[in-house]
Amino acid sequence: MYKNYFKRPLDFTLSLIGFIVISPVFGLLWLLLAVANKGAGAFFTQERPGKNERIFRVIKFKTMTDERDAEGNLLQDAERLTKIGKLVRSTSLDEIPQLLNVIKGDMSLIGPRPLLVQYLPLYDEKQKRRHEVRPGITGWAQVNGRNAISWEEKFELDVWYVEHISLGLDIKIILRTIKNVLVREGINSDTSATMEAFKGSGE
């Protein structure tokens, strides 16, 4: 009953209230990142698959510049990550604009993270089940390792969440998300500023 009737209204109400409350922080970060990103803008938008693989545009604060090498190729993520961007990412403040995605109905507060559209053909049948629900700003995989765990572990956790959605589980995830943000746990993988690309279940 919670999944079908209460989760979406609760998402909308909490996200709207939350966005209003943190709007001063939103405005300040917008200004700081616009300056730090050297003309690259303060926001990052990208197409992502949502519930039932419906494509939408996710919005986040942009934490990296668009600096390129002599051949015109983007520098490595770690080289483009600004000081303010690193702080914003490590505290998960880059996720704040996604409250707008939740208000619109593209996302939920809690659910599997929306990944790249290019990964859709790479999922096996079980992994595809992560799209049976709206993607979330945080989720079961995020509070159990985030970028520090393997893709296989991440998808196992995503599907487990889909099969066990409840109000109690969502509250548990919110509390663990707050804890992880405070201790800055599981933000990055061992070798990159962001998670390495998914190449398929056989990688």
Helices and strands as residue ranges (DSSP letters): I 2-6, H 7-21, H 23-36, E 43-49, G 51-53, E 55-61, H 77-80, H 83-90, G 93-95, H 98-104, E 108-110, G 117-122, G 127-132, E 136-138, G 142-144, G 146-148, H 151-164, H 167-183
